[in-house]
Amino acid sequence: MKRELTIFFTSDIHGYFSPVDYAQNARAAAGLANCAANFTHDRSTLILDGGDTLQGSPFTYWLYSRTEEKSRIPARVMNLAGYDFITLGNHDFNYGTKELESYLDTLDAKCLCANVQGLNHNARYTIRQLENGLRVGICGITSQFVPNWEKPENIAGLTFSDAFETARDVLAEMKKEKVDLTICLYHGGFERDTDTGAVLSETTENEGWRICRELDYDILLTGHQHMPFADKCVNGTWTCQPPDKARQYVRMDVTVDDNGEITAHSKLCPAGDVTPEAFSKILDPLEKQVAAFIDTPLGHMDAALLPGEPLKRALNGSLIANFFNQVQLEASGANLSCTSLANTLRGFSENVTVRDVVASYVFPNTLKTIRVNRAILTKALERSADYFAFDENGALTVSESFLRPIVQHYNYDFIAGVEATIDLRRTPGERVTSIRWQGRELPDDQSLTLCMNNYRASGAGGYEFYRDCETVREQPEEVSELIIAYLDKHRNITVDKTKWLTILY
């Protein structure tokens, strides 16, 4: 007789509990509450989450900076959704162990995070026997890079073990209990492309491919990368990953036949537009307070920071890019900073609200600092110079490579900290004619630290040379939160008006 299991899986909710688009101040067909409206609750169902629940939205920024309830609110929302088991994501440690313990203490679901020791409410694995007799072994692990990212005071008293080795050891422990099915909840993604096997990363931040290749878990539920996919079988392990911010959830239907053969099929499901009343009762009064908070000016600029036309801001510089670099430089302590701007963004008036920030810095990026020299900076500036082209009449325009097959204004980088000159009349590869640091040409043998978002540091967007640079520091907070915190701290802000890059054409 075939025995069946249905799994509802979310990950990387990042504080998006309500169906709200904070940037647009509008209702959205998203949010955990709406996802949960689709979950079924019976003895042949598991509702699971892969972590990064407590951080990442204006709601959670307000919750942790302005209220006493803090972690208890997310836990109550998770309880309403009926979660059975969760694991922890790297951002769940952002507010320290006291708040994390408060969350876990209020949570009905059992926390499974085998490679973290020192938490009171945590287990290596569990065995769940379903009504149909199916014995399911479930464990959880988180990316072992948490100590690389997190402030030491936020993880004091905790120990983080190697993620892969822990996953291997726990699998052996579960198998001794004669389970029919093994599930690993992994707050991590894939270091190789799940279709081609092409290498995506050389680090051990994400080890999903290795887990599928070297261990024989039946199901690996992944997160962290925000790269949604479903219905994949990698080296014999069924796997999937939902998107961030509860825009979709995964439904996986699993069958175990009489011979113990396991098949699983999953799909990405839309959150939908239905919000259960029980969620609204908790969340709506809080969201009204959040709306008032994010529409109240948090800081005052000495100049409006308007986005402007993409070509003009790339050519003449951008005050909003300068401001983002100001924030990144203070947060990182780096010598230099680079940032990019979204294809469309709101910009700031002199009085800046939180809503302005989330509508203007729209990327879910964190901050990374690397070590660079003149050669690397030259390559970066040459890549940005690729943004420009001349039309048939000799007028400066945006290169087709930044417009097709998709618009990519966000792959043009604005740098701060060095004064550089690009001469577009010269041959590509020879267009950078000057890089001045502290009033003089930067020597070839001098190294500097450069902070940027983690997307760019990965080499994405044509900046592959960054991959081989030494990492100096990684920070777990999203850049949008760093901007909000900067405004909250400084209030009255003088914007950097330096024209860091000169373009000759």
KEKE-448821 format. One line per 3 residues: number of its first residue (from 1); their letters; for each residue x, y, z of C-alpha. Coordinates in Angstrom, 1 decimal, padded with zeros to 4 digits, always signed. Example, Ala and Ser with C-alpha at 12.3 -4.5 7.8 and 13.67 -1.06 7.14 Angstrom:
// residues 2
1) AS) +012.3:-004.5:+007.8  +013.7:-001.1:+007.1 .
***
This chain:
// residues 505
1) MKR) +000.0:+000.0:+000.0  +001.4:+003.4:-001.0  +001.8:+005.9:+001.8 .
4) ELT) +001.7:+009.6:+001.1  +003.0:+012.8:+002.7  +002.3:+016.4:+001.7 .
7) IFF) +004.8:+019.1:+002.7  +004.2:+022.8:+002.7  +007.5:+024.6:+002.8 .
10) TSD) +008.5:+028.3:+003.2  +011.9:+029.9:+003.7  +013.4:+033.4:+003.9 .
13) IHG) +010.1:+035.0:+004.9  +012.2:+038.0:+006.1  +009.4:+039.6:+008.1 .
16) YFS) +006.9:+039.7:+005.3  +003.9:+038.3:+007.3  +001.2:+040.6:+005.9 .
19) PVD) +000.0:+041.1:+002.3  +001.7:+044.5:+002.1  +004.0:+046.1:-000.4 .
22) YAQ) +005.8:+048.6:+001.9  +007.4:+050.5:-001.0  +004.1:+051.2:-002.8 .
25) NAR) +001.9:+051.3:+000.3  -000.4:+048.8:-001.3  -001.9:+045.4:-000.7 .
28) AAA) +000.1:+042.6:-002.3  -000.8:+039.0:-003.1  +002.1:+037.8:-000.9 .
31) GLA) +003.0:+037.4:+002.8  +003.0:+034.5:+005.2  -000.6:+035.0:+006.2 .
34) NCA) -001.8:+034.5:+002.6  +000.5:+031.5:+002.1  -000.9:+030.0:+005.3 .
37) ANF) -004.5:+030.3:+003.9  -003.5:+027.5:+001.5  -001.9:+025.1:+004.0 .
40) THD) -003.9:+022.0:+005.0  -003.6:+020.5:+008.5  -004.0:+016.7:+008.8 .
43) RST) -002.0:+013.8:+010.1  -000.4:+013.2:+006.7  +000.9:+016.8:+006.3 .
46) LIL) +004.1:+018.6:+007.5  +004.4:+022.4:+007.5  +008.1:+023.4:+007.5 .
49) DGG) +010.2:+026.5:+007.3  +013.8:+027.0:+006.4  +014.7:+030.1:+008.4 .
52) DTL) +015.4:+033.8:+008.0  +012.1:+034.7:+009.5  +012.9:+037.5:+012.0 .
55) QGS) +014.6:+040.2:+009.8  +014.3:+042.0:+006.5  +011.1:+044.1:+006.4 .
58) PFT) +010.1:+047.6:+007.6  +007.7:+045.6:+009.9  +010.5:+043.8:+011.6 .
61) YWL) +012.7:+046.9:+011.8  +009.9:+048.7:+013.6  +009.2:+045.6:+015.7 .
64) YSR) +012.7:+045.3:+017.0  +013.5:+049.0:+017.3  +010.3:+050.4:+018.6 .
67) TEE) +008.4:+047.7:+020.6  +008.7:+045.4:+023.6  +007.0:+042.4:+021.9 .
70) KSR) +009.8:+041.9:+019.4  +010.3:+038.1:+018.7  +007.0:+037.1:+020.3 .
73) IPA) +005.0:+038.6:+017.4  +006.7:+036.5:+014.6  +006.3:+033.4:+016.8 .
76) RVM) +002.6:+034.0:+017.2  +002.1:+034.4:+013.5  +004.1:+031.2:+012.8 .
79) NLA) +001.9:+029.4:+015.4  -001.3:+030.5:+013.6  +000.2:+029.1:+010.3 .
82) GYD) +000.5:+025.7:+012.1  +004.2:+025.1:+011.5  +005.5:+021.7:+012.7 .
85) FIT) +009.2:+022.2:+012.4  +011.6:+025.0:+011.5  +015.3:+025.5:+011.2 .
88) LGN) +017.2:+028.8:+011.7  +018.6:+031.1:+009.0  +021.7:+033.4:+009.4 .
91) HDF) +019.5:+036.5:+009.8  +017.6:+034.9:+012.7  +020.7:+035.6:+014.8 .
94) NYG) +020.7:+039.3:+014.0  +019.1:+040.4:+017.2  +021.1:+038.2:+019.6 .
97) TKE) +020.5:+035.0:+021.5  +018.1:+036.5:+024.0  +015.6:+037.5:+021.3 .
100) LES) +016.2:+034.3:+019.4  +015.4:+032.3:+022.6  +012.3:+034.4:+023.1 .
103) YLD) +011.1:+033.5:+019.6  +011.8:+029.8:+020.1  +010.2:+029.8:+023.5 .
106) TLD) +006.9:+031.3:+022.1  +007.0:+029.1:+019.0  +004.8:+026.0:+018.9 .
109) AKC) +007.0:+024.4:+016.2  +010.1:+022.5:+017.2  +013.4:+024.0:+016.1 .
112) LCA) +015.8:+021.6:+014.4  +019.2:+023.1:+013.8  +021.7:+020.3:+014.4 .
115) NVQ) +024.9:+022.3:+013.7  +024.2:+025.0:+016.3  +024.9:+024.2:+020.0 .
118) GLN) +024.0:+026.4:+022.9  +020.3:+027.2:+022.4  +017.8:+026.0:+024.9 .
121) HNA) +015.0:+025.3:+022.4  +016.7:+023.3:+019.7  +017.1:+019.7:+018.7 .
124) RYT) +019.4:+017.8:+016.3  +016.5:+015.9:+014.6  +013.1:+014.4:+015.2 .
127) IRQ) +011.1:+011.4:+014.1  +007.5:+012.0:+013.2  +005.2:+009.0:+012.6 .
130) LEN) +002.2:+009.9:+010.4  -001.3:+008.5:+010.7  -000.6:+006.2:+007.7 .
133) GLR) +002.4:+004.7:+009.6  +005.1:+006.5:+007.6  +008.1:+007.2:+009.8 .
136) VGI) +009.8:+010.4:+008.8  +013.2:+011.5:+010.0  +013.6:+015.3:+009.9 .
139) CGI) +016.7:+017.4:+010.7  +017.8:+020.9:+010.1  +021.1:+022.7:+009.5 .
142) TSQ) +022.1:+026.2:+008.8  +024.9:+027.7:+006.7  +028.1:+027.4:+008.6 .
145) FVP) +029.0:+030.9:+007.5  +026.9:+032.5:+010.3  +030.0:+033.3:+012.5 .
148) NWE) +031.7:+034.9:+009.5  +028.7:+037.3:+009.2  +027.3:+037.9:+012.6 .
151) KPE) +028.4:+040.3:+015.3  +030.2:+038.3:+018.0  +028.0:+039.6:+020.8 .
154) NIA) +024.9:+038.3:+018.9  +026.1:+034.7:+019.0  +028.0:+034.7:+022.3 .
157) GLT) +027.7:+031.2:+023.9  +026.8:+029.5:+020.7  +028.9:+027.0:+018.7 .
160) FSD) +028.5:+026.4:+015.0  +029.6:+023.0:+013.6  +030.5:+022.1:+010.0 .
163) AFE) +027.2:+022.0:+008.1  +028.0:+019.1:+005.8  +029.6:+016.9:+008.5 .
166) TAR) +026.6:+017.5:+010.8  +024.2:+016.6:+008.0  +026.1:+013.4:+007.4 .
169) DVL) +026.2:+012.4:+011.1  +022.5:+013.2:+011.7  +021.5:+011.2:+008.7 .
172) AEM) +023.2:+008.2:+010.1  +021.5:+008.7:+013.5  +018.1:+009.0:+011.9 .
175) KKE) +018.6:+005.8:+009.8  +019.4:+003.8:+013.0  +015.8:+004.6:+014.0 .
178) KVD) +014.5:+002.7:+010.9  +012.8:+005.7:+009.3  +011.0:+005.3:+005.9 .
181) LTI) +011.9:+008.8:+004.7  +014.6:+011.3:+005.5  +014.2:+015.1:+005.2 .
184) CLY) +016.9:+017.8:+005.7  +015.8:+021.4:+006.2  +018.8:+023.3:+005.0 .
187) HGG) +019.2:+027.1:+005.3  +021.6:+027.1:+002.5  +021.5:+026.7:-001.3 .
190) FER) +023.5:+025.2:-004.1  +027.1:+025.8:-005.0  +026.5:+024.3:-008.4 .
193) DTD) +023.8:+024.9:-011.0  +021.1:+022.3:-010.4  +020.6:+021.7:-014.1 .
196) TGA) +024.1:+021.8:-015.5  +026.4:+021.2:-012.5  +028.4:+024.4:-013.4 .
199) VLS) +030.2:+025.8:-010.4  +028.5:+028.9:-008.8  +030.7:+029.3:-005.8 .
202) ETT) +033.9:+027.8:-004.4  +033.0:+028.5:-000.7  +031.1:+026.3:+001.7 .
205) ENE) +028.4:+028.9:+002.3  +026.1:+026.8:+000.2  +026.6:+023.0:+000.0 .
208) GWR) +023.3:+021.7:-001.4  +025.0:+020.0:-004.4  +027.5:+018.2:-002.2 .
211) ICR) +024.8:+017.1:+000.2  +022.8:+015.6:-002.8  +025.9:+014.1:-004.3 .
214) ELD) +027.6:+012.5:-001.2  +024.7:+011.9:+001.2  +021.5:+010.0:+000.4 .
217) YDI) +018.8:+012.2:+002.0  +015.5:+011.5:+000.3  +014.4:+015.2:+000.4 .
220) LLT) +016.5:+018.4:+000.8  +014.5:+021.6:+001.4  +016.7:+024.6:+000.7 .
223) GHQ) +016.7:+028.4:+001.1  +019.1:+031.3:+001.7  +019.8:+032.0:-002.0 .
226) HMP) +016.4:+033.4:-002.9  +016.6:+031.4:-006.1  +013.2:+029.7:-006.5 .
229) FAD) +012.8:+026.3:-008.2  +010.8:+023.2:-007.7  +010.4:+019.6:-008.9 .
232) KCV) +014.1:+018.8:-009.1  +015.9:+015.6:-008.4  +019.6:+016.1:-007.9 .
235) NGT) +021.7:+012.9:-007.6  +018.7:+011.0:-006.3  +017.6:+013.6:-003.8 .
238) WTC) +014.3:+015.5:-004.3  +014.9:+019.2:-003.8  +013.3:+022.7:-004.1 .
241) QPP) +013.6:+026.3:-003.0  +010.9:+029.0:-002.5  +011.5:+032.7:-003.2 .
244) DKA) +012.0:+035.2:-000.4  +009.4:+037.4:+001.3  +006.6:+034.8:+001.2 .
247) RQY) +005.7:+035.5:-002.4  +005.3:+031.8:-003.0  +005.5:+028.6:-001.0 .
250) VRM) +006.4:+025.1:-002.1  +003.9:+022.2:-002.0  +005.6:+018.8:-002.3 .
253) DVT) +003.7:+015.6:-002.6  +005.7:+012.5:-001.5  +004.8:+008.8:-002.1 .
256) VDD) +006.5:+005.8:-000.6  +005.5:+002.5:-002.2  +005.5:-001.0:-000.8 .
259) NGE) +009.1:-001.5:-001.9  +010.2:+001.7:-000.1  +010.7:+003.5:-003.4 .
262) ITA) +010.2:+007.2:-002.9  +008.9:+009.7:-005.4  +008.3:+013.4:-004.8 .
265) HSK) +006.9:+016.2:-006.9  +006.8:+019.8:-005.9  +005.6:+023.1:-007.3 .
268) LCP) +005.9:+026.8:-006.5  +002.5:+028.0:-005.4  +001.4:+031.7:-005.3 .
271) AGD) +000.6:+033.1:-001.9  -002.8:+034.2:-003.3  -005.0:+037.1:-002.2 .
274) VTP) -006.9:+035.6:+000.8  -005.8:+036.6:+004.3  -007.4:+034.5:+007.1 .
277) EAF) -009.2:+036.6:+009.7  -007.1:+035.3:+012.6  -003.9:+036.7:+011.0 .
280) SKI) -005.6:+040.0:+010.3  -006.6:+040.3:+013.9  -003.0:+040.2:+015.0 .
283) LDP) -001.3:+042.0:+012.2  -003.6:+044.7:+011.0  -003.4:+046.9:+014.2 .
286) LEK) +000.4:+046.5:+014.1  +000.6:+047.3:+010.4  -001.2:+050.6:+011.0 .
289) QVA) +001.5:+051.6:+013.5  +004.2:+050.5:+011.0  +002.6:+052.6:+008.2 .
292) AFI) +002.6:+055.6:+010.5  +006.3:+054.9:+011.4  +007.5:+054.4:+007.8 .
295) DTP) +005.7:+057.6:+006.6  +007.2:+059.8:+009.3  +010.4:+061.6:+008.2 .
298) LGH) +013.3:+059.8:+009.8  +016.0:+062.1:+008.6  +016.6:+065.4:+006.8 .
301) MDA) +018.9:+065.8:+003.8  +020.6:+069.1:+002.9  +019.6:+068.4:-000.7 .
304) ALL) +016.9:+066.4:-002.5  +018.3:+063.1:-003.9  +016.3:+062.5:-007.1 .
307) PGE) +017.1:+059.6:-009.4  +017.3:+061.4:-012.7  +017.7:+059.8:-016.1 .
310) PLK) +019.9:+056.7:-016.1  +022.3:+058.0:-018.7  +022.7:+061.4:-017.1 .
313) RAL) +023.3:+060.1:-013.7  +025.9:+057.6:-015.0  +027.6:+060.4:-016.9 .
316) NGS) +027.4:+063.2:-014.3  +027.2:+061.3:-011.0  +024.3:+060.8:-008.7 .
319) LIA) +023.7:+062.2:-005.2  +021.6:+059.3:-004.2  +024.4:+056.9:-005.2 .
322) NFF) +026.8:+059.1:-003.2  +024.5:+058.8:-000.2  +024.3:+055.0:-000.5 .
325) NQV) +028.1:+054.9:-000.6  +028.2:+057.2:+002.5  +026.1:+054.7:+004.4 .
328) QLE) +028.2:+051.7:+003.2  +031.5:+053.4:+004.1  +030.4:+054.1:+007.6 .
331) ASG) +028.9:+050.7:+008.1  +031.9:+048.8:+006.7  +034.9:+051.0:+007.6 .
334) ANL) +036.2:+050.4:+004.1  +038.4:+052.8:+002.2  +036.2:+052.8:-000.9 .
337) SCT) +032.6:+051.9:-001.7  +030.6:+051.2:-004.8  +026.9:+050.9:-005.3 .
340) SLA) +024.4:+050.6:-008.1  +020.9:+052.0:-008.7  +017.7:+050.1:-009.6 .
343) NTL) +016.3:+050.5:-013.1  +013.5:+052.5:-011.4  +013.6:+054.1:-008.0 .
346) RGF) +011.7:+056.8:-006.1  +014.5:+058.9:-004.7  +014.4:+061.2:-001.7 .
349) SEN) +013.1:+064.6:-001.0  +014.9:+066.6:+001.8  +012.7:+064.8:+004.4 .
352) VTV) +013.2:+061.1:+004.1  +010.9:+058.4:+005.3  +011.5:+054.7:+005.7 .
355) RDV) +009.1:+054.1:+002.8  +011.4:+056.3:+000.6  +014.2:+054.0:+001.5 .
358) VAS) +012.5:+050.7:+000.6  +011.2:+052.3:-002.6  +014.7:+053.5:-003.5 .
361) YVF) +017.1:+050.8:-002.4  +015.0:+047.8:-003.7  +017.6:+045.0:-003.6 .
364) PNT) +017.7:+042.4:-000.9  +021.5:+042.8:-000.6  +023.9:+042.6:+002.3 .
367) LKT) +027.4:+044.2:+002.4  +030.8:+042.7:+001.7  +034.2:+044.2:+001.9 .
370) IRV) +037.1:+042.9:-000.3  +040.7:+043.9:-000.8  +041.5:+045.5:-004.2 .
373) NRA) +044.4:+047.2:-006.0  +044.7:+049.5:-009.0  +044.4:+046.7:-011.5 .
376) ILT) +041.1:+045.5:-010.0  +039.7:+049.0:-009.8  +040.7:+049.6:-013.4 .
379) KAL) +038.8:+046.4:-014.5  +035.8:+047.6:-012.5  +035.8:+051.1:-014.1 .
382) ERS) +036.3:+049.6:-017.5  +033.3:+047.4:-017.0  +031.2:+050.5:-016.0 .
385) ADY) +032.6:+052.2:-019.1  +030.9:+049.5:-021.2  +027.6:+051.1:-020.2 .
388) FAF) +028.2:+053.9:-022.7  +028.0:+053.8:-026.5  +027.7:+056.2:-029.4 .
391) DEN) +024.7:+056.1:-031.7  +024.9:+056.5:-035.5  +025.0:+060.3:-035.1 .
394) GAL) +027.8:+060.2:-032.6  +025.6:+061.0:-029.6  +026.3:+059.3:-026.3 .
397) TVS) +023.8:+056.7:-025.4  +023.4:+053.5:-023.3  +025.0:+050.4:-024.8 .
400) ESF) +022.7:+047.8:-026.1  +024.4:+045.2:-023.9  +022.8:+047.0:-020.9 .
403) LRP) +019.4:+047.1:-022.5  +019.1:+043.7:-024.2  +017.8:+041.0:-023.5 .
406) IVQ) +016.8:+042.8:-020.3  +017.4:+046.4:-019.0  +020.4:+046.4:-016.7 .
409) HYN) +021.0:+049.9:-015.5  +021.8:+048.3:-012.1  +025.0:+046.8:-013.6 .
412) YDF) +026.6:+050.3:-013.8  +028.5:+051.0:-010.6  +029.0:+054.3:-008.8 .
415) IAG) +032.3:+054.4:-006.9  +033.3:+056.7:-004.0  +036.6:+057.2:-002.4 .
418) VEA) +038.8:+057.5:-005.5  +038.7:+060.2:-008.1  +038.8:+058.4:-011.5 .
421) TID) +038.7:+059.5:-015.1  +037.4:+057.5:-018.1  +038.0:+058.6:-021.6 .
424) LRR) +035.4:+057.0:-023.9  +037.4:+058.2:-027.0  +040.0:+055.6:-026.2 .
427) TPG) +040.1:+051.9:-027.0  +038.1:+049.6:-024.6  +040.5:+048.3:-022.0 .
430) ERV) +042.5:+051.5:-022.1  +039.7:+054.0:-021.2  +040.7:+054.5:-017.5 .
433) TSI) +043.3:+057.2:-017.6  +043.4:+058.2:-013.9  +042.7:+056.7:-010.5 .
436) RWQ) +043.6:+059.2:-007.7  +043.6:+058.3:-004.0  +044.1:+061.0:-001.4 .
439) GRE) +045.3:+063.5:-004.0  +047.7:+061.3:-006.0  +047.7:+058.6:-008.5 .
442) LPD) +047.1:+055.2:-006.8  +050.3:+053.1:-007.0  +050.0:+049.7:-008.6 .
445) DQS) +051.2:+048.0:-005.4  +048.9:+049.7:-002.9  +045.9:+047.7:-001.7 .
448) LTL) +042.6:+049.3:-000.5  +039.4:+047.9:+001.0  +036.3:+048.2:-001.2 .
451) CMN) +032.8:+047.5:+000.1  +029.9:+046.6:-002.2  +026.7:+044.5:-002.1 .
454) NYR) +027.1:+040.8:-002.0  +025.5:+040.4:-005.5  +028.3:+042.4:-007.0 .
457) ASG) +031.0:+040.8:-004.9  +029.9:+037.4:-006.3  +031.1:+038.7:-009.7 .
460) AGG) +027.6:+039.1:-011.1  +026.9:+041.7:-013.8  +030.3:+041.3:-015.6 .
463) YEF) +032.5:+041.9:-012.6  +033.9:+038.3:-012.4  +037.3:+039.6:-011.2 .
466) YRD) +035.9:+040.4:-007.8  +035.5:+036.7:-007.1  +039.2:+036.2:-006.6 .
469) CET) +039.7:+039.1:-004.3  +040.3:+038.6:-000.6  +037.3:+038.9:+001.6 .
472) VRE) +037.9:+041.3:+004.5  +034.4:+041.4:+006.1  +030.9:+040.3:+005.5 .
475) QPE) +027.9:+041.9:+007.2  +024.5:+040.2:+007.7  +022.3:+043.3:+007.7 .
478) EVS) +020.6:+044.2:+004.5  +021.8:+047.5:+002.9  +018.2:+049.0:+003.2 .
481) ELI) +018.3:+048.4:+006.9  +021.8:+050.0:+007.1  +020.3:+053.1:+005.3 .
484) IAY) +017.4:+053.3:+007.7  +019.7:+052.9:+010.7  +022.0:+055.6:+009.3 .
487) LDK) +019.0:+058.0:+009.0  +017.8:+057.1:+012.5  +021.3:+057.8:+013.9 .
490) HRN) +022.3:+061.0:+012.1  +018.9:+062.7:+011.4  +020.4:+065.8:+009.8 .
493) ITV) +022.6:+064.7:+007.0  +025.0:+066.5:+004.7  +025.2:+064.5:+001.5 .
496) DKT) +028.5:+063.9:-000.2  +028.5:+066.0:-003.3  +031.9:+064.9:-004.7 .
499) KWL) +031.9:+064.1:-008.4  +034.1:+060.9:-008.1  +034.1:+060.0:-011.7 .
502) TIL) +034.9:+062.2:-014.7  +033.7:+060.9:-018.2  +035.4:+062.4:-021.2 .
505) Y) +033.8:+061.8:-024.6 .
***
